[in-house]
Amino acid sequence: MTLRAESDVFLVRQRAREVAAAVGLEHQDQVRLATALSEIGRYLLVTVPAPHRAEVAFSVPLGHAPTMLVIEVSTGTSAETSGERLGAALAIRRLVDTFDVTRGNSTTTIRLTRRIPAGGEPVTPDQLDLVRDKLDTSVARTPLEEMGEQNEQLLAALEQTRAQRDELARLNEELAETNRGVLALYTQLSEELDETNRGVVALHAELEDRSVQLRAASEAKSRFLANVSHELRAPVTAVIGLTRLLMDPASDPLSAEQREQTELIRGSAADLLALVNDLLDLGKAESGAIEPTWAEIELPALFGQLRGTVRAMATRPEVELVVVDPEPPALIRSDEVLLTQVLRNLLHNGLKFTERGEVRMTAERDGDWWTLRVSDTGIGIPAELHGRIFEEFYQVPGRAPAGTTGTGLGLPYARRLATLLGGDLQLTSTPGVGSTFTVHLPVRGGS
């Protein structure tokens, strides 16, 4: 197509829209391409001097699916057609995919491209001929008709712009409403959080008061146990001494019934004295009155002493006491008296609650720690009661064999002593299999 007059600009615009439709561009892209070419045409009619003319050519690649529509506008002069000036003046770059101006000595070529939507069929020469024939047979519109078409397109674009503006206003209103809701929710949550924080602070203060009260109560309980235990030891010891005098062969003989009653008194007093001693020891441990005397201890010698003193407690022939001496040198820095109390308590506990099998004590070193274990083949302790047996005065219901008694203070006292020596006391037990008490102590305690 050749641009000679203003009417040719309208024809180029019409042909541009028809070519764009023929190759599958959407309506909006058709309008954009037609607008770009009409702007270029008007610009060239003003800037290209006679007798020079501008030629417009449309092309698409052949042999494969079309991907690009190419428009080339060639002029017979290079004057006043720089790409920077043309693109900036007409804002054409926003209407097409690529825009390029090539200047030669006597010609200038303006090249525009627009991508064709994917999925098109391959373009063959025959198909291209059909497009040409269709374009040749189309009736050129008059400038007035083309301007009417352009006005309709502008009105449609304006209506679309208004619709988009209204939609944008609606979305902005929804966003503002959402923001107000978010702000209200944030304010509400902030107030609730502040209220919760005030409640937490108040609860913390209350817990601090309760903690102080509990510490005071615990200290009072410890003082009470220590005082009561100390005051009870003297009369109980006196009762035991009097029963011994009554049963002394050098005293007046007692009848069988009197001897039986005296024996009951002596046994009850002995049990009461054991309870008083346990209370006194526990009170000392809780009040912090026990201070370990640190010294180097040979575990084989300590195990030997325990073997001799505890063996007398094994009154059941079905239960065997096994004390496995660690291989010397087996040294630990600890308090010999307190450590002996812990282990003797565990051995006595195992012998008391084991009716057949064995009670075994072993020791092994792991780096800077000693692990002392006392295991038995008793009836075991249910898992849900493992923590409770270390509570004062608690005894597992139905666990003690017939003829055995206890105060429920031995294990709590043993754990407190183990903690005082820098270690801990743990329990593993399986009902029907047995129990294992494990004492972990540092090799160099007190240092």
C-alpha positions in Angstrom: 0.0 0.0 0.0 1.2 3.5 -0.8 0.6 6.6 1.4 -0.1 9.6 -0.9 -2.9 11.5 0.8 -4.9 11.7 4.0 -7.4 9.2 2.6 -4.7 6.6 2.3 -4.2 6.8 6.0 -7.7 5.7 6.6 -7.3 2.8 4.1 -4.1 1.7 5.8 -5.9 1.7 9.1 -8.7 -0.4 7.7 -6.3 -2.9 6.0 -4.2 -3.2 9.2 -7.4 -4.2 11.1 -8.4 -6.7 8.4 -4.9 -8.3 8.2 -4.7 -8.5 12.0 -8.1 -10.3 12.1 -7.0 -12.6 9.2 -3.9 -13.9 11.2 -5.9 -14.4 14.4 -5.1 -11.3 16.6 -7.7 -10.4 19.2 -10.0 -7.4 18.7 -8.0 -5.2 21.1 -4.7 -6.0 19.4 -6.4 -5.2 16.0 -7.3 -1.8 17.3 -3.9 -1.2 18.7 -2.1 -2.2 15.5 -4.5 0.0 13.4 -4.0 3.0 15.7 -0.2 2.6 15.5 -0.2 2.6 11.7 -2.6 5.5 11.4 -0.4 7.6 13.7 2.7 6.7 11.6 0.9 7.5 8.4 -0.2 10.9 9.5 3.3 11.7 10.8 4.9 10.6 7.5 2.5 12.6 5.4 3.7 15.7 7.2 7.4 15.0 7.5 8.2 13.3 4.1 8.5 15.9 1.4 7.0 15.4 -2.2 7.6 13.6 -4.5 8.7 10.9 -1.9 6.1 8.4 -0.8 5.8 5.8 2.0 5.1 2.2 1.2 3.4 -0.1 3.8 3.8 -3.9 3.6 2.4 -6.7 5.8 4.1 -10.1 6.1 4.0 -13.3 8.2 6.6 -16.2 8.4 5.7 -19.2 6.1 6.3 -22.9 6.6 5.4 -23.2 10.3 2.8 -22.0 12.7 2.7 -18.2 12.5 4.2 -16.4 15.5 4.7 -12.8 14.3 2.9 -10.3 12.1 5.5 -7.9 10.6 4.6 -4.4 9.2 7.3 -2.4 7.3 6.8 1.2 6.4 9.5 2.4 3.9 10.1 6.0 2.8 12.2 7.4 0.0 14.0 9.8 2.3 15.8 9.8 5.6 14.8 13.2 6.8 12.9 13.8 10.1 12.3 10.1 10.8 14.5 9.2 13.6 13.2 6.3 15.8 13.7 8.2 19.0 11.6 11.2 17.8 8.9 9.2 16.2 8.5 6.8 19.2 8.5 9.5 21.8 6.1 11.7 19.9 3.5 9.1 19.1 4.0 6.6 22.0 3.8 3.8 19.5 6.0 1.5 21.5 3.1 0.8 23.9 0.9 -0.4 21.0 3.2 -3.0 19.5 5.6 -5.6 20.7 8.7 -4.3 18.9 9.4 -0.9 17.2 12.5 -0.2 15.2 13.6 2.5 12.7 16.5 1.8 10.3 18.0 4.8 8.4 19.9 4.5 5.2 21.5 7.0 2.8 18.2 7.5 0.8 15.6 5.4 2.6 14.2 4.9 6.1 12.4 1.7 7.2 10.1 1.6 10.2 9.5 -2.0 11.3 6.6 -3.0 13.7 5.8 -6.5 15.0 3.0 -8.1 16.9 3.0 -11.6 18.4 0.3 -13.9 17.1 -1.5 -16.1 19.7 -0.1 -19.6 20.0 -2.0 -22.6 18.6 -2.4 -21.3 15.0 -2.1 -23.5 12.0 1.0 -23.4 9.6 0.7 -20.7 6.9 1.2 -22.0 3.3 1.4 -19.9 0.1 -2.0 -21.1 -0.9 -3.5 -19.9 2.3 -1.7 -16.6 2.0 -3.2 -16.2 -1.5 -6.6 -16.7 0.0 -5.9 -13.9 2.5 -4.7 -11.6 -0.3 -7.8 -12.4 -2.4 -10.1 -11.6 0.5 -8.3 -8.3 1.2 -8.5 -7.4 -2.6 -12.2 -8.0 -2.7 -13.0 -6.0 0.4 -14.5 -2.6 -0.2 -12.5 0.3 1.0 -14.4 2.5 3.3 -14.7 6.2 2.9 -12.8 8.4 5.4 -16.1 9.3 7.0 -17.0 5.7 7.5 -13.5 4.9 8.9 -13.7 7.8 11.3 -17.1 6.5 12.4 -15.6 3.1 13.0 -12.7 4.7 14.9 -15.1 6.8 17.0 -17.1 3.6 17.8 -13.9 1.9 18.9 -12.9 5.0 21.0 -16.3 5.0 22.6 -16.0 1.2 23.3 -12.6 1.8 24.8 -14.0 4.7 26.9 -16.8 2.5 28.1 -14.4 -0.2 29.0 -12.2 2.3 30.8 -15.2 3.5 32.7 -16.2 0.0 33.6 -12.7 -0.7 34.8 -12.7 2.6 36.7 -16.0 1.6 38.4 -14.7 -1.9 39.2 -11.5 -0.3 40.6 -13.6 2.0 42.7 -15.6 -0.9 44.0 -12.5 -2.9 44.7 -11.0 0.1 46.5 -14.1 0.4 48.6 -14.0 -3.3 49.5 -10.3 -3.0 50.3 -11.1 0.0 52.5 -13.8 -2.0 54.3 -11.5 -4.9 54.7 -8.8 -2.6 56.1 -11.3 -1.2 58.6 -12.3 -4.7 59.6 -8.6 -5.7 60.0 -7.9 -2.6 62.0 -10.9 -3.3 64.2 -9.8 -6.9 64.7 -6.3 -5.8 65.4 -7.5 -3.3 68.0 -9.7 -6.0 69.6 -6.9 -8.5 69.6 -4.5 -5.9 71.1 -7.0 -5.2 73.8 -7.5 -8.9 74.6 -3.7 -9.4 74.5 -3.2 -6.5 77.0 -5.9 -8.0 79.2 -4.3 -11.4 79.0 -0.9 -9.9 79.9 -2.4 -8.2 82.9 -3.9 -11.5 83.9 -0.6 -13.3 83.5 1.2 -10.6 85.5 -1.4 -10.9 88.3 -1.2 -14.7 88.2 2.6 -14.6 88.3 2.4 -12.4 91.4 -0.1 -14.7 93.0 2.2 -17.7 92.2 5.1 -15.9 93.7 3.1 -15.3 96.9 2.0 -19.0 96.9 5.6 -20.0 96.3 6.7 -18.0 99.3 3.9 -19.5 101.4 4.9 -23.0 100.3 8.5 -22.5 101.1 7.5 -21.2 104.5 5.2 -24.1 105.1 7.9 -26.5 104.0 10.4 -25.0 106.4 7.9 -25.1 109.2 7.2 -28.8 108.4 10.9 -29.6 108.4 11.3 -27.8 111.8 8.3 -29.6 113.1 9.5 -33.0 112.0 12.9 -32.4 113.5 11.6 -31.1 116.8 9.0 -33.8 117.2 11.3 -36.6 116.2 14.0 -35.4 118.6 11.5 -35.1 121.4 10.0 -38.6 120.7 13.3 -40.4 120.6 13.9 -40.1 124.4 10.6 -41.6 125.6 10.6 -44.3 122.9 14.2 -45.3 123.8 13.1 -45.4 127.5 10.2 -47.7 126.6 12.6 -50.0 124.8 15.0 -50.0 127.7 12.3 -50.8 130.2 11.1 -53.8 128.1 14.6 -55.1 128.1 14.8 -54.8 131.9 11.5 -56.7 132.2 12.7 -59.5 129.9 16.2 -59.7 131.5 16.7 -63.1 133.1 18.1 -61.4 136.2 14.8 -59.7 136.8 11.7 -61.3 138.3 10.4 -64.0 135.9 7.4 -63.2 133.8 4.6 -65.4 132.9 4.1 -66.5 129.3 1.4 -64.0 128.7 3.4 -61.2 130.4 6.4 -62.0 128.2 4.2 -62.0 125.1 2.7 -58.7 125.9 6.2 -57.2 126.8 7.5 -58.5 123.4 4.7 -56.7 121.6 5.5 -53.5 123.5 9.2 -53.9 122.6 8.4 -54.5 118.9 6.0 -51.6 118.6 8.5 -49.3 120.4 11.3 -50.5 118.0 9.0 -49.7 115.0 8.2 -46.3 116.5 11.9 -45.6 117.0 12.7 -46.5 113.4 9.9 -44.1 112.2 11.2 -41.4 114.5 14.8 -41.8 113.2 13.6 -41.7 109.6 11.6 -38.5 110.3 14.7 -37.0 112.0 17.0 -37.9 109.1 14.4 -36.6 106.6 14.0 -33.3 108.5 17.8 -32.8 108.6 18.0 -33.4 104.8 15.1 -31.0 104.0 16.4 -28.3 106.3 19.9 -28.4 104.8 21.5 -29.4 108.1 23.4 -32.3 106.5 26.8 -31.2 105.2 28.7 -34.0 103.3 32.2 -34.8 104.5 34.1 -35.4 101.3 36.8 -38.0 101.2 38.3 -40.6 98.9 36.3 -43.9 99.2 37.3 -47.3 98.0 34.2 -48.9 96.6 35.3 -52.5 97.0 35.8 -51.9 100.8 32.5 -50.1 101.1 30.7 -53.0 99.2 32.3 -55.5 101.6 31.0 -53.7 104.6 27.5 -53.5 103.1 27.6 -57.2 102.3 28.3 -58.1 105.9 25.8 -55.7 107.5 22.9 -56.3 105.1 23.3 -60.1 104.8 21.6 -60.4 108.2 18.5 -58.8 106.8 18.1 -61.5 104.2 15.8 -63.6 106.3 14.2 -65.5 103.4 16.3 -68.5 102.2 14.7 -68.1 98.8 16.3 -64.7 98.3 20.1 -64.4 97.6 22.0 -61.3 98.2 24.7 -60.7 95.5 27.1 -57.8 95.9 29.5 -57.6 93.0 32.7 -55.8 94.0 34.1 -53.4 91.3 37.6 -54.2 90.3 40.2 -52.1 92.2 41.2 -49.4 92.1 37.6 -48.1 92.2 37.7 -44.7 93.9 35.0 -42.1 94.4 35.2 -38.8 96.2 32.0 -38.7 98.3 30.7 -38.9 101.9 31.1 -42.5 103.1 28.4 -42.3 105.7 25.8 -40.8 103.4 26.6 -43.1 100.5 26.4 -46.1 102.8 23.0 -44.9 104.0 21.7 -44.6 100.4 23.0 -48.1 99.3 21.9 -49.8 102.6 18.4 -48.3 102.2 18.1 -49.6 98.6 19.4 -53.1 99.6 17.1 -53.3 102.6 14.2 -52.2 100.4 15.0 -54.8 97.8 15.3 -57.6 100.4 12.0 -56.5 102.0 10.0 -56.6 98.8 11.5 -59.7 97.2 10.1 -63.1 98.1 12.3 -65.3 95.9 15.2 -64.8 93.5 18.0 -62.3 94.2 18.9 -58.8 95.2 22.1 -57.7 93.3 24.3 -54.6 93.6 26.8 -53.6 91.0 29.0 -50.6 90.1 30.5 -49.4 86.8 32.4 -46.3 85.8 31.5 -44.2 82.7 34.0 -41.4 82.3 33.5 -39.0 85.2 30.5 -40.8 86.6 29.9 -43.9 88.7 26.7 -45.9 88.1 25.6 -47.9 91.2 22.7 -50.3 90.6 20.6 -52.3 93.1 18.2 -54.6 91.3 15.7 -57.2 92.6 13.4 -59.9 91.3 10.4 -58.7 93.3 6.9 -58.1 92.0 7.8 -54.7 90.4 6.1 -51.3 90.4 3.6 -50.1 87.8 4.9 -47.3 85.6 2.2 -44.8 86.8 3.6 -45.1 90.4 7.3 -44.6 89.6 7.1 -41.0 90.6 4.9 -41.4 93.7 7.2 -43.9 95.5 9.6 -41.0 96.1 6.9 -39.1 97.9 7.0 -39.0 101.6 4.9 -41.6 103.5 3.6 -43.1 100.2 3.7 -46.9 99.9 2.5 -48.9 96.8 -0.8 -50.5 97.8 -0.6 -54.3 98.1 3.1 -54.5 97.3 4.6 -55.3 100.7 4.8 -59.1 101.4 3.1 -60.3 104.5 5.0 -59.6 107.7 6.8 -56.5 106.3 6.3 -52.9 107.5 7.6 -49.6 106.4 7.2 -45.9 106.8 7.4 -44.7 103.2 10.4 -42.4 104.1 13.3 -44.5 103.0 13.3 -43.8 99.3 12.6 -40.1 99.6 15.5 -39.8 102.0 17.8 -41.9 99.7 17.0 -39.6 96.8 17.7 -36.5 98.8 21.0 -37.9 99.9 21.9 -38.8 96.3 21.1 -35.2 95.3 23.1 -33.9 98.2 26.1 -35.9 96.9 25.9 -34.3 93.5 24.0 -37.1 91.7 20.5 -38.6 91.4 18.4 -41.7 92.0 16.3 -43.2 89.2 13.9 -46.2 89.0 13.1 -48.7 86.3 10.6 -51.4 87.0 8.4 -53.9 85.3 5.5 -55.5 87.2 6.1 -59.3 87.7 9.8 -59.0 86.7 11.5 -56.7 89.3 12.9 -53.3 89.9 16.3 -51.5 89.5 17.3 -48.5 91.4 20.2 -46.6 89.8 22.4 -44.1 91.6 24.5 -41.7 89.4 27.4 -40.1 91.3 30.3 -38.0 90.1 33.8 -39.5 90.5 35.0 -36.2 92.0 32.1 -35.1 94.1 32.3 -31.9 96.1 35.1 -30.4 93.9 
